Amino acid sequence: MIEPLINCFRIPELRKKIFFTLGMLALFRVGTYIPIPGINTAALEEVAREFGEGAVGLVNMFAGGALTRAAVFGLSIMPYISASIIFQLLATVIKPLEELQKEGEAGQRKINQYTRYTTVLLCVIQGLFMSRWLQRMAPEAVPNPGIGFDMMAVLALTTGTILLMWIGEQIDEHGIGNGISLIIMAGIVARMPPTMFMIWQTHVDRNLLSPAEDKMGLLNIIGLAALYVGMVVGVVLVHQGQRRIAIQTAKQIKGRRVFGGQRYYLPLRVGAAGVIPIIFAQALLMFPSTILQQFVRTARRGGVVWEWILLRLMGLFHPESNGYLVIYVLLIMFFCFFWTAVQFNPLKIAEEMKERGNFIPGIRPGKRTSEYFERVMTRITLAGGFFISLIAITPYMVQRFTIIDMQAAYIYGGTGLLIVVGVALDLVQKIENHLLMRHYDGFLKGGTRVRGRRGS
């Protein structure tokens, strides 16, 4: 591994791209520590530890802790991600957007323009919600609440997200890797060292061989380390996992020469949905508990039975309950199939193959090919959905069966681990492509290449 890393800096073009990317990510990290004007940061630190779960904890993880610091990058790049997902979904049901997608680069530029406008709108809405949330949850951190603070917070947060969009585009153009993905990855990775230090300070006994009852010893540390390594290995295997479908091209005879007749493979990824199902499931589960909390405040006037029912429902949607985990897994499975269906259209692929004269050996072109694709994709999506569900509930299991709190348990699975592994593999593959183009060895010996997200 050392020699390929040294080779990265021997290539002037690649060295420039790496330093530029690191500089842009450093700018992102600086922005996560610049507070919104009008915030009392000392008072905010005292209540920040309470904001570790639910959708707030998810956004804070993507923002590298900027949300709980009320920084100008507090919304991170999430409004842009949300806008992109919205237009991906709308393109499947709105004909003009679908036509724009088919126009190629010009149509994609138009969709990107709409996405940016929607991002600004989402920033204004989410910024206003964040301003109100800060004034309600941490009133001592906002010395001068009111409409003036709302306007300043919305302006600062919107500007911060737009700046992050610009940073991501600059990394795409002048750096290495996908800019938006690297920003999210940098935010997640930046929280890992403080979390590990907090686990060591809070939960690990100084006497590793004879720990106290409420502390972890050497065996616990080894077990948690092995679990983390196992989860990373599992994510890599599923992320790289593919079902390769053999495709035969039709033969064409022109004069005395025969063209075509080659065989290639169409890779179908096991984890095609990525982290989208977990994000959708967490966002959806946030609403029942929030709505029920509002009802419980007025339930006491409606009678004991009504209050008991609402409290039972709140317990069902509490992250520590078994019912919550069951609903969580079912939602993840549903969104795995839903997002895969949005991204992968077997009928369209089968028709395109039929028009080009390509076919799957042993399968008739057209409807039969479409049914075959749908059957195969259903099986691998089911397997991928089960594994993603396992990754998603691992932090809850770690928190339930150990003394580690939920904020620390998030490093053992969930959205963060899937994103970090996926982006890291994609980044390594792009760096390796530069090395191989300059006749250097890759990161793996024996000529084996690291296959990233687009590997075949």
Secondary structure, 3 states (H helix, E strand, C coil): CHHHHHHHCCCHHHHHHHHHHHHHHHHHHHHCCCECCCCCHHHHHHHHCCCCCHHHHHHHHHCCCCCCCCECCCCCCHHHHHHHHHHHHHCCCCHHHHHHHHCCHHHHHHHHHHHHHHHHHHHHHHHHHHHHHHHHHCHHHCCCCCHHHHHHHHHHHHHHHHHHHHHHHHHHHHCCCCHHHHHHHHHHHHCHHHHHHHHHHHHECCCCCCCCCCCECHHHHHHHHHHHHHHHHHHHHHHHCEEEEEEECCEEEECCEEEECCEEEEEEECCCCCCHHHHHHHHHHHHHHHHHHHHHHHHHHHCHHHHHHHHHHHHHCCCCCHHHHHHHHHHHHHHHHHHHHHHCCHHHHHHHHHHHCCECCCCCCCHHHHHHHHHHHHHHHHHHHHHHHHHHHHHHHHHHHCCCCHHHHHHHCHHHHHHHHHHHHHHHHHHHHHHHHCCCCCCCHHHCCCCCCCCC
